[in-house]
Amino acid sequence: MQYTKVAGLDHAASIRNCCVSDQPLSRPGKEWRRTGKPAARCRAEPDYSSPGKEMGAEKWSREIRMESAAASSGANWAKDRRLVRRKGSEWGRVDTVFPPPKYLLWIPKGRLGLRFGSWPYRTARMPAEIVTTVHGTFGEILQGYTFGAHGFEHFLFTAPVEELKSQARLCPHDGTAKERLGITPSDRAKALSAFELLSAELGYGATDCTIEIDSNIPVAKGYASSTADILATAQLCIRSRHPETPEPVVHALALSVARQLEYGDYLLHPGVAACAQRSHRLLTAYRTDLRWTLVGVDEGGWVRTEEFHQESPEDLGKARVYAELFAQLDTALRADDYAAAAEVASRSAELHNDRLPKKSLEDLQRIQRDLGALGVCIAHSGTLAGLIFSRHQPDHDLRVRECRSELESCGYSAETFTLKEAQR
């Protein structure tokens, strides 16, 4: 049997798992020859494209590895394989085509796969499906404006709830034909614009994918549905390209796009937050222990937030009142005074009733007195209104059940929500 010396492989010690049909090879001199030792099976090599699996060196080939990659990462992602090179203790992306011929030699006819022991590459699995989530709100605890050196400045205190959320994921199109970026449901135009704007800002090319939004937040009611969709989609744009981007950077980029599209809440803090309503700028993020339960009703219809704020008049007398309420609520939240915070919410609802009247307000105030609710919370640019209870109160569950019963006897359909809080 004649063996041919392979050019470029000068160090036998660095060659692993050579495989021939009957006996292994050795190289005592400058020529390859058959040894007299018994034949040995090839040691299995790890398949780096599918962690935890192994395959023999006799099956080491580009086709097999790519099939394994497709099975473990999804056929839609296999065509976008990339490699990573280890630098120190970290992995960084490189755009080398797999496999790099400098390090892997494939000889199909001889069924001989040769690989250096100092293999510096491993295939990078495409990141698992990325889902970004942003919670909706039950209106606002307080919303108003102050007057300062720069004129009237609008603010609000968010009331995020556990039960409502918007989730965004990216679904690649099947097939090889290029399709335009799309979104489902198709009416989420602002969320689609957020993805496109941020992609352009970051220099990304066209994406043949569909953004899929899974949201249980009702639209145009005061639950911050559009803001949640925009922020979830903007974060998805970044996370799908650079999963390791620090969270503060992701938030800053998402907000830079959101403020171009609408006025809105700051929903990227996992609890109550005070923000500049017309710029999405965070003023204060609170860590609280209010333990609020909100029993709410939807009065019907809808409110277009953008149109509503364009017609919003400002009053210097109200600005002074709102400045006082801002200070009171800030103190209550820092002290976890759940009752004082609810009182500020009630005062905000009363002040705003001349701007967007709530027909349920009188019924809510009566039930508040009868059942010992802490206050009233409304959507200042929506159709929501509800009563505030706290699990700090004795007989909390009984109060909530009786409140729902009373509201339903008045002809309302009541729902219960839990305030989402960032713990201390």
Order of alpha helices (4+ residues) and beta strands (2+ residues): beta-beta-beta-beta-beta-alpha-alpha-beta-beta-beta-beta-beta-beta-beta-beta-alpha-beta-alpha-alpha-beta-beta-beta-alpha-alpha-alpha-alpha-beta-beta-alpha-beta
